[in-house]
């Protein structure tokens, strides 16, 4: 996304003065990018009535940001944003007002990736104030609400809702801030470098066929690879539909999708639904030595680490130096590309 020089100067001035928090007013994105290039509205008041139509008309291979305002409404469509649509800003009118939903599953679409309600494969994309939903339901199997496969994709104050495999951070560099993510099994998964900061992670009730819930399934394939999932200052808790069934449920922070799976949970609130073991095996026991799972300075009733797994690849970080490689600044180079987005973020640790 093209950098706004004034915004960068302002951002790094704040960083220099306070050392940790780079923060902007919530409406700064609209102010930064000015009048939308096009507006989408279900009531006929915009340039387009569907998001897919608006995306198809975006000029390709641009250097300047292209802003699409998506007005309040429910958009029943599956959307694909290709690589040639980079430098894109999608602004909704709030996660409870602008809703994109569809109901493909891996079975009906042919693959898990193809089941996505929205697929963003472009680079330099900013999304604010939109709800992404795959409403196949708890019995529908793998069904993605949002798939990301580009570099420097940032989501702010969005909601991603599904059950199994809700959010596929497939490839690239991604950042989520103040987002709500809902699911049941492996509902944050993929191969990307991704940080979730100040997000709410809601575990939902499965159908009667199972009581195991798993948040992450990260897919790092080699020890030398650097991709992974980071939950930073997030809140992990039960959705309201699960609360009556907590005594019948076991919930885990993650399990390895590939043998070198890498997931870090730090400075986050973990509610009582998290099982004392914390993490779940997934087939090949070799992965227990080659994965990299770290917890650091978490809080809440589910953060007690006394009963955690004793795998060679799991450890509890004892000091901040051990987890500094996984901050926004270091893990996704956030201080280079996030300031121009207008999204608030903490470059380092909060403690």
Protein Blocks (a to p, Z undefined) as FASTA:
>chain_A
ZZdfklmmmmmmmmmmnomaccddfklmmmmnopafbdcdfklpambfbfklmmmmpcgh
ifbdcdddddeddddddddddfklghiadddebjklmccdddddfklnopaklmpmbacf
bghiadehiacddfebjknopadfbdcdbehiacehiacddfehkbacfbdcdddehiac
ddfbopagcjbdcddehiacddddddfkbccdcfbdcfbfbfkbmbdcddehiacdddfk
lmmmmmmpccdfbdcfblkbccddehiacdfklcfklpacehjaklmmmmccddehiacj
klpcklgccbfkbccdfbfklmmmmgmklmnommmmmmmnopacdfbafZZ
